[in-house]
């Protein structure tokens, strides 16, 4: 059971699902140093599933390195299988994004697609926007 998500009620914790521990570590360390919302790192899909089963997040950033598993995670999130609201803001990172993938991501209400290699500032901006619920401005 999930509670309705309100963009005005930030829950304050962002989940980053990134298989590269180095990239994930940089994202988490930078977010903490800039005193953005709390960021948790999952370095694989199974760890992300466990975290999503245990707690509520105000946003999720999912790497599409393992596209099939990542899309399954995203689908489960959207149908309410985890503690976070099914409408929780989501962004993804990918090495490429064709029309077919973009259409799939649109159906899952993905708010932002970051193409690798991306700049850390783009991820930090995304974290800020996730924490705000991607509200305008």
C-alpha positions in Angstrom: 0.0 0.0 0.0 1.4 3.4 -0.9 0.4 6.8 0.1 -0.5 9.5 -2.5 2.5 11.5 -3.5 2.4 15.2 -3.3 5.0 17.4 -5.0 4.9 19.8 -2.1 5.6 17.1 0.5 9.2 16.2 0.0 10.2 13.0 1.8 13.8 13.9 1.5 15.6 10.7 0.5 16.7 9.8 -3.1 17.6 6.3 -4.2 20.4 6.1 -6.8 20.6 2.8 -8.6 24.1 2.7 -10.3 26.1 -0.4 -11.0 29.4 1.5 -11.1 30.4 2.0 -7.5 32.7 4.7 -8.5 30.1 6.7 -10.4 27.5 6.1 -7.7 30.0 7.1 -5.0 30.8 10.4 -6.7 27.1 11.2 -7.0 26.4 10.4 -3.3 29.5 12.2 -2.0 28.8 15.3 -4.1 25.1 15.4 -3.0 26.1 15.1 0.6 28.8 17.8 0.3 26.3 20.2 -1.3 23.8 19.3 1.5 21.1 18.2 -0.9 18.6 15.6 0.1 19.9 12.4 1.6 21.0 10.0 -1.1 21.3 6.2 -0.8 23.2 4.1 -3.3 22.3 0.7 -4.6 24.9 -0.9 -6.8 22.6 -3.5 -8.2 18.9 -4.1 -8.9 18.4 -6.6 -6.1 19.8 -4.1 -3.5 17.5 -1.4 -5.0 14.5 -3.7 -4.7 15.3 -4.4 -1.0 15.7 -0.7 -0.2 12.4 0.1 -2.0 10.7 -2.7 0.0 12.0 -1.3 3.3 11.6 2.5 3.0 9.9 5.4 1.2 12.0 7.6 -1.2 11.1 11.0 -2.6 12.8 10.2 -5.9 14.7 7.5 -7.7 17.5 7.6 -10.3 17.9 4.3 -12.1 20.8 3.3 -14.3 19.7 1.4 -17.4 23.0 -0.6 -17.7 20.9 -3.7 -17.3 17.9 -2.4 -19.2 15.6 -5.4 -18.8 16.1 -5.6 -15.0 15.9 -1.8 -14.6 12.7 -1.6 -16.6 11.2 -4.4 -14.5 12.1 -2.4 -11.3 10.5 0.7 -12.8 7.4 -1.2 -13.7 7.1 -2.7 -10.2 7.6 0.8 -8.8 4.8 2.2 -11.0 2.3 -0.5 -10.1 2.8 0.1 -6.4 4.8 -2.9 -5.3 7.2 -0.9 -3.1 6.7 1.4 -0.2 7.3 4.6 -2.2 4.3 6.1 -3.9 3.8 4.8 -7.4 3.9 8.4 -8.7 7.4 9.1 -7.1 9.6 11.1 -9.5 12.0 9.0 -11.5 15.0 9.8 -13.7 17.2 7.4 -15.5 20.8 7.2 -16.8 21.6 5.5 -20.1 24.4 5.2 -22.6 21.9 5.7 -25.4 18.2 6.2 -25.8 16.4 5.5 -29.0 12.8 6.2 -29.8 11.6 2.8 -28.6 13.2 3.2 -25.2 12.1 6.8 -24.9 8.5 5.7 -25.5 8.8 3.0 -22.8 10.3 5.4 -20.4 7.5 7.9 -21.1 4.9 5.2 -20.3 6.6 4.8 -16.9 6.5 8.6 -16.3 10.3 9.0 -16.3 10.9 12.7 -15.8 14.5 13.0 -17.0 16.9 10.9 -19.1 20.6 11.5 -18.5 22.9 10.2 -21.2 26.3 8.8 -20.2 28.8 10.2 -19.9 27.0 13.0 -18.0 28.3 15.8 -16.0 28.0 15.6 -12.2 26.2 18.9 -12.1 23.5 17.4 -14.3 22.9 14.6 -11.8 23.0 17.1 -8.9 20.4 19.2 -10.7 18.3 16.1 -11.2 18.5 15.2 -7.5 17.4 18.7 -6.6 14.5 18.4 -9.0 13.5 15.0 -7.7 13.5 16.3 -4.2 11.2 19.1 -5.3 8.9 16.6 -7.0 9.9 18.1 -10.3 7.7 21.1 -9.7 8.0 24.0 -12.1 10.9 26.5 -11.5 
